[in-house]
């Protein structure tokens, strides 16, 4: 078994951005877990674990990150419906769409299909 990587610079830019963005979300979720015990923080942490899998070219990590991003997007859509003029709700919705778009881009999907184990 090879060494574990936190980031793989040989991957396409879309996957690199998704990994970095998932790590950033996971770091913010850790801070959020210290102040509140919300279930959505655990979903975001699962996305961070998926990002670690993506960096190590594991198919389970790619799928885990997609599921976590999709669940986070659904939660953000519901929050945006209830609080449409709150800037934080708009920003979270924008970033969750951005993360899912990075993961589901054709470049990311083709790379994961071909190179991930």
LOLUMMAR-614942 format. One record per residue (C-alpha): residue number from 1; x, y, z. Coordinates in Angstrom, 2 decimals. Layout:
residues N
<rec resi="NUM" east="X" north="Y" up="Z"/>
...
END
This chain:
residues 117
<rec resi="1" east="0.00" north="0.00" up="0.00"/>
<rec resi="2" east="1.36" north="3.39" up="-1.00"/>
<rec resi="3" east="1.46" north="6.49" up="1.09"/>
<rec resi="4" east="-1.67" north="8.51" up="1.68"/>
<rec resi="5" east="-1.96" north="11.85" up="-0.07"/>
<rec resi="6" east="-4.01" north="14.86" up="0.99"/>
<rec resi="7" east="-3.86" north="16.43" up="-2.46"/>
<rec resi="8" east="-2.98" north="15.14" up="-5.92"/>
<rec resi="9" east="-1.71" north="17.84" up="-8.29"/>
<rec resi="10" east="-1.81" north="15.45" up="-11.27"/>
<rec resi="11" east="-5.63" north="15.34" up="-11.23"/>
<rec resi="12" east="-7.73" north="17.69" up="-13.37"/>
<rec resi="13" east="-8.37" north="21.18" up="-12.03"/>
<rec resi="14" east="-12.03" north="20.40" up="-11.43"/>
<rec resi="15" east="-11.19" north="17.57" up="-9.06"/>
<rec resi="16" east="-8.43" north="19.59" up="-7.41"/>
<rec resi="17" east="-10.89" north="22.41" up="-6.76"/>
<rec resi="18" east="-13.50" north="19.99" up="-5.43"/>
<rec resi="19" east="-10.97" north="18.42" up="-3.05"/>
<rec resi="20" east="-9.78" north="21.78" up="-1.73"/>
<rec resi="21" east="-13.32" north="23.09" up="-1.41"/>
<rec resi="22" east="-14.45" north="19.94" up="0.42"/>
<rec resi="23" east="-11.53" north="20.26" up="2.82"/>
<rec resi="24" east="-12.45" north="23.90" up="3.46"/>
<rec resi="25" east="-16.06" north="22.94" up="4.12"/>
<rec resi="26" east="-14.93" north="20.17" up="6.47"/>
<rec resi="27" east="-12.70" north="22.58" up="8.42"/>
<rec resi="28" east="-15.61" north="24.99" up="8.82"/>
<rec resi="29" east="-17.85" north="22.08" up="9.84"/>
<rec resi="30" east="-15.40" north="21.10" up="12.58"/>
<rec resi="31" east="-15.64" north="24.62" up="13.96"/>
<rec resi="32" east="-19.43" north="24.38" up="13.66"/>
<rec resi="33" east="-19.46" north="21.11" up="15.58"/>
<rec resi="34" east="-17.76" north="22.84" up="18.49"/>
<rec resi="35" east="-20.60" north="25.33" up="18.77"/>
<rec resi="36" east="-23.63" north="23.27" up="17.72"/>
<rec resi="37" east="-24.39" north="19.60" up="17.27"/>
<rec resi="38" east="-25.98" north="19.69" up="13.83"/>
<rec resi="39" east="-26.39" north="16.72" up="11.54"/>
<rec resi="40" east="-25.42" north="18.73" up="8.47"/>
<rec resi="41" east="-21.90" north="19.16" up="9.86"/>
<rec resi="42" east="-21.53" north="15.38" up="9.85"/>
<rec resi="43" east="-22.60" north="15.29" up="6.20"/>
<rec resi="44" east="-19.98" north="17.92" up="5.39"/>
<rec resi="45" east="-17.34" north="15.93" up="7.28"/>
<rec resi="46" east="-18.30" north="12.92" up="5.16"/>
<rec resi="47" east="-17.58" north="15.11" up="2.14"/>
<rec resi="48" east="-14.15" north="15.84" up="3.59"/>
<rec resi="49" east="-13.53" north="12.11" up="3.96"/>
<rec resi="50" east="-14.64" north="11.70" up="0.36"/>
<rec resi="51" east="-12.17" north="14.37" up="-0.69"/>
<rec resi="52" east="-9.41" north="12.35" up="0.95"/>
<rec resi="53" east="-10.57" north="9.37" up="-1.10"/>
<rec resi="54" east="-10.53" north="11.48" up="-4.27"/>
<rec resi="55" east="-6.98" north="12.65" up="-3.54"/>
<rec resi="56" east="-5.97" north="8.99" up="-3.28"/>
<rec resi="57" east="-7.89" north="8.08" up="-6.46"/>
<rec resi="58" east="-10.51" north="5.93" up="-4.77"/>
<rec resi="59" east="-13.91" north="5.50" up="-6.38"/>
<rec resi="60" east="-15.68" north="5.33" up="-3.00"/>
<rec resi="61" east="-14.32" north="8.76" up="-2.14"/>
<rec resi="62" east="-15.68" north="10.24" up="-5.36"/>
<rec resi="63" east="-19.15" north="8.81" up="-4.75"/>
<rec resi="64" east="-19.13" north="9.76" up="-1.06"/>
<rec resi="65" east="-18.20" north="13.32" up="-1.94"/>
<rec resi="66" east="-20.99" north="13.51" up="-4.55"/>
<rec resi="67" east="-23.60" north="12.20" up="-2.10"/>
<rec resi="68" east="-22.46" north="14.56" up="0.64"/>
<rec resi="69" east="-22.48" north="17.53" up="-1.75"/>
<rec resi="70" east="-25.94" north="16.61" up="-3.04"/>
<rec resi="71" east="-27.37" north="16.31" up="0.49"/>
<rec resi="72" east="-25.76" north="19.61" up="1.43"/>
<rec resi="73" east="-27.25" north="21.22" up="-1.68"/>
<rec resi="74" east="-30.74" north="19.93" up="-0.80"/>
<rec resi="75" east="-30.44" north="21.37" up="2.69"/>
<rec resi="76" east="-29.27" north="24.69" up="1.30"/>
<rec resi="77" east="-32.18" north="24.82" up="-1.17"/>
<rec resi="78" east="-34.64" north="24.28" up="1.69"/>
<rec resi="79" east="-32.94" north="26.96" up="3.77"/>
<rec resi="80" east="-32.97" north="29.34" up="0.81"/>
<rec resi="81" east="-36.69" north="28.78" up="0.34"/>
<rec resi="82" east="-37.37" north="29.66" up="3.97"/>
<rec resi="83" east="-34.86" north="32.53" up="4.16"/>
<rec resi="84" east="-34.62" north="33.92" up="0.61"/>
<rec resi="85" east="-33.12" north="37.32" up="1.42"/>
<rec resi="86" east="-30.46" north="36.23" up="3.89"/>
<rec resi="87" east="-27.00" north="36.71" up="2.37"/>
<rec resi="88" east="-25.55" north="33.63" up="4.11"/>
<rec resi="89" east="-28.29" north="31.42" up="2.63"/>
<rec resi="90" east="-27.59" north="32.75" up="-0.86"/>
<rec resi="91" east="-23.85" north="32.31" up="-0.46"/>
<rec resi="92" east="-24.15" north="28.77" up="0.90"/>
<rec resi="93" east="-26.48" north="27.84" up="-1.95"/>
<rec resi="94" east="-24.04" north="29.25" up="-4.49"/>
<rec resi="95" east="-21.06" north="27.39" up="-3.02"/>
<rec resi="96" east="-22.94" north="24.10" up="-2.74"/>
<rec resi="97" east="-23.96" north="24.32" up="-6.43"/>
<rec resi="98" east="-20.34" north="25.15" up="-7.29"/>
<rec resi="99" east="-19.02" north="22.10" up="-5.43"/>
<rec resi="100" east="-21.50" north="19.74" up="-7.05"/>
<rec resi="101" east="-20.76" north="21.23" up="-10.47"/>
<rec resi="102" east="-17.04" north="20.61" up="-9.97"/>
<rec resi="103" east="-17.66" north="17.01" up="-9.00"/>
<rec resi="104" east="-20.12" north="16.27" up="-11.80"/>
<rec resi="105" east="-18.30" north="18.02" up="-14.61"/>
<rec resi="106" east="-17.52" north="15.79" up="-17.60"/>
<rec resi="107" east="-13.79" north="16.12" up="-16.97"/>
<rec resi="108" east="-14.15" north="14.90" up="-13.37"/>
<rec resi="109" east="-16.49" north="12.06" up="-14.30"/>
<rec resi="110" east="-14.23" north="10.82" up="-17.09"/>
<rec resi="111" east="-11.13" north="10.99" up="-14.93"/>
<rec resi="112" east="-12.86" north="9.12" up="-12.09"/>
<rec resi="113" east="-14.20" north="6.50" up="-14.49"/>
<rec resi="114" east="-10.81" north="5.84" up="-16.04"/>
<rec resi="115" east="-8.26" north="6.25" up="-13.23"/>
<rec resi="116" east="-10.01" north="5.62" up="-9.91"/>
<rec resi="117" east="-9.74" north="2.19" up="-8.32"/>
END
